[in-house]
Amino acid sequence: MTERMLSTMLIGKNPMDDPKKIQRSVPLYQQVYVILQQKILRGEYRPGQVVAESLLAEDLGVSRTPIREALRQLEKDGLVQVGRYEVTISNPSREEFVELYLCRAALEQLVAERSALNRSSSDIDAMAQALEDAETAINEGNHAAVLQANTRFHDYMVDSTRMARLSRLMTSIRGPIILVRQLVLFCGEHFERDILREHHELLNSIRESNASQSKDNMARHMTNDIERGLARFDSC
């Protein structure tokens, strides 16, 4: 069972939704992994925060064994650093951010290009709904909901490529990317209107099946994202 499939089983299509209770049909350590992953990505644990293993076990009502197995996987994902009896939520450095986003930029341009060629009308509807949700959240001043909607927009775009290997590559960097977005959120730097405009430009070119324009729009969006992220590191 892949991480994406397990996540959908436990928490539904929206990757930022609250986890459900422990289920007997799925191995315990996998459930703990997904639940802790979502708590980190939703910001319940802040970048740099130190949490005791015993508190995690108590919170989820499980022993430390599945907690430790889950934490080892989260460490591989780049979301935590595991100590002897505690775990530290990753707090990416400026250099790590640049490296991550250069990798992301290369992959996302391919995502946009293939999405324009392979997307269905239902894919367009899903991406459009995510942008509507983002605009509603912006108007309400709900920054966490904006992050969730923007994450869904990019996830739907990846799904629309119909490329399983590309989807796995994007999944491998997805967690650290959301963590970096939260750093910008916690710093109080919000560029939500600019991001929404760029997302609409992307959606329009994908809707028109214009692969080259979609790739160019994504390249510009990624360049701007890097500049926005660097502004966070330089100001905080």
CYANA upper distance limits for C-alpha pairs under 8 A (distance plus 0.5 A):
  1 MET  CA      5 MET  CA      6.85
  1 MET  CA      6 LEU  CA      7.01
  2 THR  CA      6 LEU  CA      6.69
  3 GLU  CA      7 SER  CA      6.46
  3 GLU  CA     34 VAL  CA      8.37
  4 ARG  CA      8 THR  CA      6.70
  4 ARG  CA    171 THR  CA      8.40
  5 MET  CA      9 MET  CA      6.73
  6 LEU  CA     10 LEU  CA      6.73
  6 LEU  CA     30 GLN  CA      8.38
  6 LEU  CA     31 GLN  CA      8.38
  6 LEU  CA     34 VAL  CA      8.05
  7 SER  CA     11 ILE  CA      6.31
  7 SER  CA     12 GLY  CA      7.51
  7 SER  CA     15 PRO  CA      7.62
  7 SER  CA     34 VAL  CA      6.62
  8 THR  CA     12 GLY  CA      4.92
  8 THR  CA     13 LYS  CA      5.81
  8 THR  CA     14 ASN  CA      8.27
  8 THR  CA     15 PRO  CA      7.97
 10 LEU  CA     19 PRO  CA      6.66
 10 LEU  CA     20 LYS  CA      6.29
 10 LEU  CA     31 GLN  CA      8.03
 10 LEU  CA     34 VAL  CA      8.32
 11 ILE  CA     15 PRO  CA      7.44
 11 ILE  CA     17 ASP  CA      6.53
 11 ILE  CA     18 ASP  CA      6.85
 11 ILE  CA     19 PRO  CA      5.32
 11 ILE  CA     20 LYS  CA      6.41
 12 GLY  CA     17 ASP  CA      7.68
 14 ASN  CA    152 ARG  CA      7.37
 15 PRO  CA     38 GLN  CA      7.76
 15 PRO  CA    148 GLN  CA      8.49
 15 PRO  CA    152 ARG  CA      8.13
 16 MET  CA     38 GLN  CA      6.77
 16 MET  CA     41 LEU  CA      7.60
 16 MET  CA     42 ARG  CA      6.51
 16 MET  CA    148 GLN  CA      6.64
 17 ASP  CA     38 GLN  CA      8.27
 18 ASP  CA     38 GLN  CA      8.00
 19 PRO  CA     34 VAL  CA      8.41
 19 PRO  CA     35 ILE  CA      6.15
 19 PRO  CA     38 GLN  CA      7.70
 22 ILE  CA     28 LEU  CA      8.00
 22 ILE  CA     31 GLN  CA      7.14
 23 GLN  CA     28 LEU  CA      8.40
 23 GLN  CA     31 GLN  CA      8.17
 24 ARG  CA     28 LEU  CA      8.15
 26 VAL  CA     30 GLN  CA      7.53
 26 VAL  CA     31 GLN  CA      7.18
 27 PRO  CA     31 GLN  CA      7.04
 28 LEU  CA     32 VAL  CA      6.72
 28 LEU  CA     66 PRO  CA      6.94
 29 TYR  CA     33 TYR  CA      6.54
 29 TYR  CA     66 PRO  CA      4.89
 29 TYR  CA     67 ILE  CA      7.24
 29 TYR  CA     69 GLU  CA      6.63
 29 TYR  CA     70 ALA  CA      6.10
 30 GLN  CA     34 VAL  CA      6.85
 30 GLN  CA     70 ALA  CA      7.21
 31 GLN  CA     35 ILE  CA      6.64
 32 VAL  CA     36 LEU  CA      6.50
 32 VAL  CA     60 LEU  CA      8.33
 32 VAL  CA     66 PRO  CA      7.28
 32 VAL  CA     67 ILE  CA      7.03
 32 VAL  CA     70 ALA  CA      6.57
 33 TYR  CA     37 GLN  CA      6.46
 33 TYR  CA     67 ILE  CA      8.18
 33 TYR  CA     69 GLU  CA      8.47
 33 TYR  CA     70 ALA  CA      4.93
 33 TYR  CA     71 LEU  CA      7.50
 33 TYR  CA     73 GLN  CA      7.81
 33 TYR  CA     74 LEU  CA      7.59
 34 VAL  CA     38 GLN  CA      6.66
 35 ILE  CA     39 LYS  CA      6.78
 36 LEU  CA     40 ILE  CA      6.73
 36 LEU  CA     70 ALA  CA      8.50
 37 GLN  CA     41 LEU  CA      6.69
 37 GLN  CA     74 LEU  CA      7.60
 37 GLN  CA     79 LEU  CA      8.46
 38 GLN  CA     42 ARG  CA      6.37
 39 LYS  CA     43 GLY  CA      6.81
 39 LYS  CA     44 GLU  CA      5.73
 39 LYS  CA     45 TYR  CA      7.04
 40 ILE  CA     44 GLU  CA      6.30
 40 ILE  CA     45 TYR  CA      5.64
 40 ILE  CA     46 ARG  CA      7.64
 40 ILE  CA     79 LEU  CA      8.33
 40 ILE  CA     89 ILE  CA      8.18
 40 ILE  CA    179 LEU  CA      8.36
 41 LEU  CA    175 GLY  CA      7.47
 41 LEU  CA    178 ILE  CA      6.83
 41 LEU  CA    179 LEU  CA      6.73
 42 ARG  CA    144 ALA  CA      8.25
 43 GLY  CA    182 GLN  CA      7.63
 45 TYR  CA     49 GLN  CA      6.98
 45 TYR  CA     89 ILE  CA      7.51
 46 ARG  CA     89 ILE  CA      7.18
 47 PRO  CA     88 THR  CA      8.49
 47 PRO  CA     89 ILE  CA      5.57
 47 PRO  CA     90 SER  CA      5.93
 47 PRO  CA     91 ASN  CA      5.22
 47 PRO  CA    179 LEU  CA      7.96
 47 PRO  CA    183 LEU  CA      7.72
 48 GLY  CA     88 THR  CA      6.50
 48 GLY  CA     89 ILE  CA      5.55
 48 GLY  CA     90 SER  CA      6.27
 48 GLY  CA     91 ASN  CA      5.58
 49 GLN  CA     88 THR  CA      6.13
 49 GLN  CA     89 ILE  CA      5.90
 50 VAL  CA     86 GLU  CA      7.21
 50 VAL  CA     87 VAL  CA      6.17
 50 VAL  CA     88 THR  CA      4.88
 50 VAL  CA     89 ILE  CA      6.99
 51 VAL  CA     55 LEU  CA      7.58
 51 VAL  CA     56 LEU  CA      7.92
 51 VAL  CA     86 GLU  CA      6.05
 51 VAL  CA     87 VAL  CA      5.88
 51 VAL  CA     88 THR  CA      6.87
 52 ALA  CA     56 LEU  CA      7.13
 52 ALA  CA     85 TYR  CA      6.64
 52 ALA  CA     86 GLU  CA      4.64
 52 ALA  CA     87 VAL  CA      6.81
 53 GLU  CA     57 ALA  CA      6.73
 53 GLU  CA     64 ARG  CA      7.40
 53 GLU  CA     67 ILE  CA      7.68
 53 GLU  CA     68 ARG  CA      8.31
 53 GLU  CA     85 TYR  CA      6.24
 53 GLU  CA     86 GLU  CA      5.57
 53 GLU  CA     87 VAL  CA      7.36
 54 SER  CA     58 GLU  CA      6.62
 54 SER  CA     64 ARG  CA      7.45
 54 SER  CA     85 TYR  CA      8.31
 55 LEU  CA     59 ASP  CA      6.47
 56 LEU  CA     60 LEU  CA      6.79
 56 LEU  CA     67 ILE  CA      7.77
 57 ALA  CA     61 GLY  CA      6.25
 57 ALA  CA     62 VAL  CA      5.66
 57 ALA  CA     63 SER  CA      6.19
 57 ALA  CA     64 ARG  CA      6.20
 57 ALA  CA     67 ILE  CA      6.94
 58 GLU  CA     62 VAL  CA      7.19
 58 GLU  CA     63 SER  CA      8.47
 62 VAL  CA     66 PRO  CA      7.84
 62 VAL  CA     67 ILE  CA      8.15
 63 SER  CA     67 ILE  CA      7.48
 64 ARG  CA     68 ARG  CA      6.55
 65 THR  CA     69 GLU  CA      6.88
 66 PRO  CA     70 ALA  CA      6.52
 67 ILE  CA     71 LEU  CA      6.59
 68 ARG  CA     72 ARG  CA      6.74
 69 GLU  CA     73 GLN  CA      7.25
 70 ALA  CA     74 LEU  CA      6.79
 71 LEU  CA     75 GLU  CA      6.52
 71 LEU  CA     80 VAL  CA      7.92
 71 LEU  CA     82 VAL  CA      7.40
 71 LEU  CA     87 VAL  CA      8.39
 72 ARG  CA     76 LYS  CA      6.94
 72 ARG  CA     82 VAL  CA      7.84
 73 GLN  CA     77 ASP  CA      6.84
 74 LEU  CA     78 GLY  CA      6.92
 74 LEU  CA     79 LEU  CA      6.02
 74 LEU  CA     80 VAL  CA      6.49
 75 GLU  CA     79 LEU  CA      6.21
 75 GLU  CA     80 VAL  CA      5.35
 75 GLU  CA     81 GLN  CA      6.19
 75 GLU  CA     82 VAL  CA      7.29
 77 ASP  CA    172 SER  CA      7.46
 77 ASP  CA    173 ILE  CA      8.03
 77 ASP  CA    175 GLY  CA      7.46
 77 ASP  CA    176 PRO  CA      7.94
 78 GLY  CA     90 SER  CA      7.46
 78 GLY  CA    175 GLY  CA      8.07
 78 GLY  CA    176 PRO  CA      6.72
 79 LEU  CA     89 ILE  CA      6.71
 79 LEU  CA     90 SER  CA      5.69
 79 LEU  CA    175 GLY  CA      7.23
 79 LEU  CA    176 PRO  CA      6.68
 79 LEU  CA    179 LEU  CA      8.13
 80 VAL  CA     87 VAL  CA      7.00
 80 VAL  CA     88 THR  CA      6.01
 80 VAL  CA     89 ILE  CA      5.00
 80 VAL  CA     90 SER  CA      5.24
 81 GLN  CA     87 VAL  CA      6.26
 81 GLN  CA     88 THR  CA      5.65
 81 GLN  CA     89 ILE  CA      7.01
 81 GLN  CA     90 SER  CA      6.94
 82 VAL  CA     86 GLU  CA      6.94
 82 VAL  CA     87 VAL  CA      5.03
 82 VAL  CA     88 THR  CA      6.91
 83 GLY  CA     87 VAL  CA      6.04
 83 GLY  CA     88 THR  CA      8.09
 90 SER  CA    179 LEU  CA      8.49
 92 PRO  CA     96 GLU  CA      6.30
 92 PRO  CA     97 PHE  CA      6.75
 92 PRO  CA    180 VAL  CA      7.54
 93 SER  CA     97 PHE  CA      6.65
 94 ARG  CA     98 VAL  CA      6.89
 94 ARG  CA    230 LEU  CA      7.69
 94 ARG  CA    233 PHE  CA      6.76
 95 GLU  CA     99 GLU  CA      6.82
 96 GLU  CA    100 LEU  CA      6.56
 97 PHE  CA    101 TYR  CA      6.63
 97 PHE  CA    180 VAL  CA      7.73
 97 PHE  CA    229 GLY  CA      8.28
 98 VAL  CA    102 LEU  CA      6.60
 98 VAL  CA    226 ILE  CA      7.64
 99 GLU  CA    103 CYS  CA      6.94
100 LEU  CA    104 ARG  CA      6.66
100 LEU  CA    173 ILE  CA      8.24
100 LEU  CA    177 ILE  CA      8.06
101 TYR  CA    105 ALA  CA      6.34
101 TYR  CA    177 ILE  CA      8.38
101 TYR  CA    222 MET  CA      8.19
101 TYR  CA    226 ILE  CA      7.18
102 LEU  CA    106 ALA  CA      7.07
103 CYS  CA    107 LEU  CA      7.08
104 ARG  CA    108 GLU  CA      6.40
104 ARG  CA    170 MET  CA      8.29
104 ARG  CA    173 ILE  CA      8.10
105 ALA  CA    109 GLN  CA      6.72
105 ALA  CA    218 MET  CA      8.39
105 ALA  CA    219 ALA  CA      7.21
105 ALA  CA    222 MET  CA      6.10
105 ALA  CA    223 THR  CA      8.39
106 ALA  CA    110 LEU  CA      7.40
107 LEU  CA    111 VAL  CA      6.80
107 LEU  CA    166 LEU  CA      8.29
107 LEU  CA    170 MET  CA      7.75
108 GLU  CA    112 ALA  CA      6.65
108 GLU  CA    218 MET  CA      7.28
108 GLU  CA    219 ALA  CA      8.49
109 GLN  CA    113 GLU  CA      6.74
109 GLN  CA    214 SER  CA      8.30
109 GLN  CA    215 LYS  CA      5.43
109 GLN  CA    216 ASP  CA      8.05
109 GLN  CA    218 MET  CA      6.02
109 GLN  CA    219 ALA  CA      6.58
110 LEU  CA    114 ARG  CA      6.58
110 LEU  CA    215 LYS  CA      7.36
111 VAL  CA    115 SER  CA      6.37
111 VAL  CA    157 MET  CA      7.49
111 VAL  CA    158 VAL  CA      6.40
111 VAL  CA    161 THR  CA      6.86
111 VAL  CA    166 LEU  CA      8.18
112 ALA  CA    116 ALA  CA      6.77
112 ALA  CA    157 MET  CA      7.61
112 ALA  CA    158 VAL  CA      8.50
112 ALA  CA    202 LEU  CA      8.22
112 ALA  CA    206 ILE  CA      7.77
112 ALA  CA    211 ALA  CA      7.71
112 ALA  CA    214 SER  CA      5.95
112 ALA  CA    215 LYS  CA      5.96
112 ALA  CA    218 MET  CA      7.00
113 GLU  CA    117 LEU  CA      7.21
113 GLU  CA    206 ILE  CA      8.48
113 GLU  CA    210 ASN  CA      8.40
113 GLU  CA    211 ALA  CA      5.02
113 GLU  CA    212 SER  CA      6.99
113 GLU  CA    214 SER  CA      6.18
113 GLU  CA    215 LYS  CA      5.59
114 ARG  CA    118 ASN  CA      6.44
114 ARG  CA    119 ARG  CA      8.43
114 ARG  CA    160 SER  CA      8.46
114 ARG  CA    161 THR  CA      5.61
114 ARG  CA    211 ALA  CA      7.43
115 SER  CA    119 ARG  CA      5.64
115 SER  CA    157 MET  CA      6.69
115 SER  CA    158 VAL  CA      7.67
115 SER  CA    160 SER  CA      5.82
115 SER  CA    161 THR  CA      4.94
115 SER  CA    206 ILE  CA      7.01
115 SER  CA    211 ALA  CA      8.31
116 ALA  CA    161 THR  CA      8.44
116 ALA  CA    205 SER  CA      7.69
116 ALA  CA    206 ILE  CA      4.71
116 ALA  CA    207 ARG  CA      7.30
116 ALA  CA    208 GLU  CA      7.86
116 ALA  CA    209 SER  CA      4.90
116 ALA  CA    210 ASN  CA      6.42
116 ALA  CA    211 ALA  CA      5.60
116 ALA  CA    214 SER  CA      7.30
117 LEU  CA    161 THR  CA      8.21
117 LEU  CA    206 ILE  CA      8.31
117 LEU  CA    209 SER  CA      6.18
117 LEU  CA    210 ASN  CA      8.08
117 LEU  CA    211 ALA  CA      6.82
118 ASN  CA    160 SER  CA      6.89
118 ASN  CA    161 THR  CA      6.06
118 ASN  CA    162 ARG  CA      7.29
119 ARG  CA    123 ASP  CA      6.39
119 ARG  CA    124 ILE  CA      7.63
119 ARG  CA    160 SER  CA      5.30
119 ARG  CA    161 THR  CA      6.87
119 ARG  CA    162 ARG  CA      8.49
119 ARG  CA    206 ILE  CA      8.28
120 SER  CA    124 ILE  CA      7.07
120 SER  CA    160 SER  CA      7.62
121 SER  CA    125 ASP  CA      6.80
122 SER  CA    126 ALA  CA      6.67
123 ASP  CA    127 MET  CA      6.74
123 ASP  CA    156 TYR  CA      7.24
123 ASP  CA    157 MET  CA      7.98
123 ASP  CA    160 SER  CA      6.53
124 ILE  CA    128 ALA  CA      6.51
124 ILE  CA    203 LEU  CA      8.01
124 ILE  CA    207 ARG  CA      7.08
125 ASP  CA    129 GLN  CA      6.61
126 ALA  CA    130 ALA  CA      6.83
126 ALA  CA    153 PHE  CA      8.25
126 ALA  CA    156 TYR  CA      7.30
127 MET  CA    131 LEU  CA      6.96
127 MET  CA    152 ARG  CA      8.16
127 MET  CA    153 PHE  CA      5.63
127 MET  CA    156 TYR  CA      6.59
127 MET  CA    157 MET  CA      7.56
127 MET  CA    203 LEU  CA      7.84
128 ALA  CA    132 GLU  CA      6.80
128 ALA  CA    153 PHE  CA      8.45
128 ALA  CA    203 LEU  CA      7.93
129 GLN  CA    133 ASP  CA      6.66
130 ALA  CA    134 ALA  CA      6.69
130 ALA  CA    149 ALA  CA      5.73
130 ALA  CA    150 ASN  CA      7.37
130 ALA  CA    152 ARG  CA      6.76
130 ALA  CA    153 PHE  CA      5.92
131 LEU  CA    135 GLU  CA      6.71
131 LEU  CA    149 ALA  CA      7.27
131 LEU  CA    150 ASN  CA      7.68
131 LEU  CA    153 PHE  CA      7.40
131 LEU  CA    196 LEU  CA      7.56
131 LEU  CA    199 HIS  CA      8.04
131 LEU  CA    200 HIS  CA      8.02
132 GLU  CA    136 THR  CA      6.77
133 ASP  CA    137 ALA  CA      6.67
133 ASP  CA    146 VAL  CA      8.08
133 ASP  CA    149 ALA  CA      6.56
134 ALA  CA    138 ILE  CA      6.64
134 ALA  CA    145 ALA  CA      7.59
134 ALA  CA    146 VAL  CA      5.36
134 ALA  CA    147 LEU  CA      8.35
134 ALA  CA    149 ALA  CA      5.66
134 ALA  CA    150 ASN  CA      7.07
134 ALA  CA    196 LEU  CA      7.93
135 GLU  CA    139 ASN  CA      6.73
135 GLU  CA    146 VAL  CA      8.13
135 GLU  CA    196 LEU  CA      7.86
136 THR  CA    140 GLU  CA      6.78
137 ALA  CA    141 GLY  CA      6.54
137 ALA  CA    142 ASN  CA      5.55
137 ALA  CA    143 HIS  CA      7.38
137 ALA  CA    145 ALA  CA      6.28
137 ALA  CA    146 VAL  CA      5.93
138 ILE  CA    142 ASN  CA      6.61
138 ILE  CA    143 HIS  CA      7.29
138 ILE  CA    146 VAL  CA      6.81
138 ILE  CA    192 GLU  CA      7.49
138 ILE  CA    193 ARG  CA      8.23
142 ASN  CA    146 VAL  CA      6.94
143 HIS  CA    147 LEU  CA      6.89
143 HIS  CA    185 LEU  CA      7.72
144 ALA  CA    148 GLN  CA      6.87
144 ALA  CA    185 LEU  CA      8.40
145 ALA  CA    149 ALA  CA      6.65
146 VAL  CA    150 ASN  CA      6.63
146 VAL  CA    192 GLU  CA      8.08
147 LEU  CA    151 THR  CA      6.61
147 LEU  CA    181 ARG  CA      8.07
148 GLN  CA    152 ARG  CA      6.80
149 ALA  CA    153 PHE  CA      6.76
150 ASN  CA    154 HIS  CA      7.01
151 THR  CA    155 ASP  CA      6.66
151 THR  CA    178 ILE  CA      8.21
152 ARG  CA    156 TYR  CA      6.49
153 PHE  CA    157 MET  CA      6.83
154 HIS  CA    158 VAL  CA      6.81
155 ASP  CA    159 ASP  CA      6.78
156 TYR  CA    160 SER  CA      6.69
157 MET  CA    161 THR  CA      7.31
158 VAL  CA    162 ARG  CA      8.28
158 VAL  CA    166 LEU  CA      8.33
158 VAL  CA    167 SER  CA      6.59
158 VAL  CA    170 MET  CA      8.30
159 ASP  CA    163 MET  CA      8.22
159 ASP  CA    167 SER  CA      7.51
163 MET  CA    167 SER  CA      6.70
164 ALA  CA    168 ARG  CA      6.77
165 ARG  CA    169 LEU  CA      6.82
166 LEU  CA    170 MET  CA      6.74
167 SER  CA    171 THR  CA      6.62
168 ARG  CA    172 SER  CA      6.77
169 LEU  CA    173 ILE  CA      7.55
170 MET  CA    174 ARG  CA      6.48
171 THR  CA    175 GLY  CA      8.07
173 ILE  CA    177 ILE  CA      6.80
174 ARG  CA    178 ILE  CA      6.87
175 GLY  CA    179 LEU  CA      6.77
176 PRO  CA    180 VAL  CA      6.73
177 ILE  CA    181 ARG  CA      6.86
178 ILE  CA    182 GLN  CA      6.79
179 LEU  CA    183 LEU  CA      7.00
180 VAL  CA    184 VAL  CA      7.18
180 VAL  CA    229 GLY  CA      8.37
181 ARG  CA    185 LEU  CA      6.86
181 ARG  CA    229 GLY  CA      8.44
182 GLN  CA    186 PHE  CA      6.47
183 LEU  CA    187 CYS  CA      6.61
183 LEU  CA    232 ARG  CA      8.31
184 VAL  CA    188 GLY  CA      7.08
184 VAL  CA    189 GLU  CA      6.21
184 VAL  CA    190 HIS  CA      7.77
184 VAL  CA    229 GLY  CA      7.17
184 VAL  CA    232 ARG  CA      6.30
185 LEU  CA    189 GLU  CA      6.61
185 LEU  CA    190 HIS  CA      7.08
187 CYS  CA    232 ARG  CA      7.30
187 CYS  CA    236 CYS  CA      6.98
189 GLU  CA    232 ARG  CA      7.22
191 PHE  CA    195 ILE  CA      6.79
191 PHE  CA    228 ARG  CA      8.13
192 GLU  CA    196 LEU  CA      6.57
193 ARG  CA    197 ARG  CA      6.72
194 ASP  CA    198 GLU  CA      6.82
195 ILE  CA    199 HIS  CA      6.61
195 ILE  CA    221 HIS  CA      8.31
196 LEU  CA    200 HIS  CA      6.73
197 ARG  CA    201 GLU  CA      6.87
198 GLU  CA    202 LEU  CA      6.81
198 GLU  CA    217 ASN  CA      8.10
198 GLU  CA    221 HIS  CA      6.72
199 HIS  CA    203 LEU  CA      6.65
200 HIS  CA    204 ASN  CA      6.58
201 GLU  CA    205 SER  CA      6.92
201 GLU  CA    217 ASN  CA      7.40
202 LEU  CA    206 ILE  CA      6.71
202 LEU  CA    214 SER  CA      6.33
202 LEU  CA    217 ASN  CA      6.35
202 LEU  CA    218 MET  CA      7.23
203 LEU  CA    207 ARG  CA      6.43
204 ASN  CA    208 GLU  CA      6.78
205 SER  CA    209 SER  CA      6.79
205 SER  CA    210 ASN  CA      5.86
205 SER  CA    211 ALA  CA      7.94
205 SER  CA    213 GLN  CA      6.66
205 SER  CA    214 SER  CA      5.77
206 ILE  CA    210 ASN  CA      6.50
206 ILE  CA    211 ALA  CA      7.50
206 ILE  CA    214 SER  CA      6.48
210 ASN  CA    214 SER  CA      6.58
211 ALA  CA    215 LYS  CA      6.69
212 SER  CA    216 ASP  CA      6.76
213 GLN  CA    217 ASN  CA      6.50
214 SER  CA    218 MET  CA      6.64
215 LYS  CA    219 ALA  CA      6.69
216 ASP  CA    220 ARG  CA      6.80
217 ASN  CA    221 HIS  CA      6.64
218 MET  CA    222 MET  CA      6.54
219 ALA  CA    223 THR  CA      6.71
220 ARG  CA    224 ASN  CA      6.71
221 HIS  CA    225 ASP  CA      6.59
222 MET  CA    226 ILE  CA      6.68
223 THR  CA    227 GLU  CA      6.89
224 ASN  CA    228 ARG  CA      6.60
225 ASP  CA    229 GLY  CA      6.60
226 ILE  CA    230 LEU  CA      6.61
227 GLU  CA    231 ALA  CA      6.64
228 ARG  CA    232 ARG  CA      7.07
229 GLY  CA    233 PHE  CA      7.10
230 LEU  CA    234 ASP  CA      6.60
231 ALA  CA    235 SER  CA      6.57
232 ARG  CA    236 CYS  CA      6.52
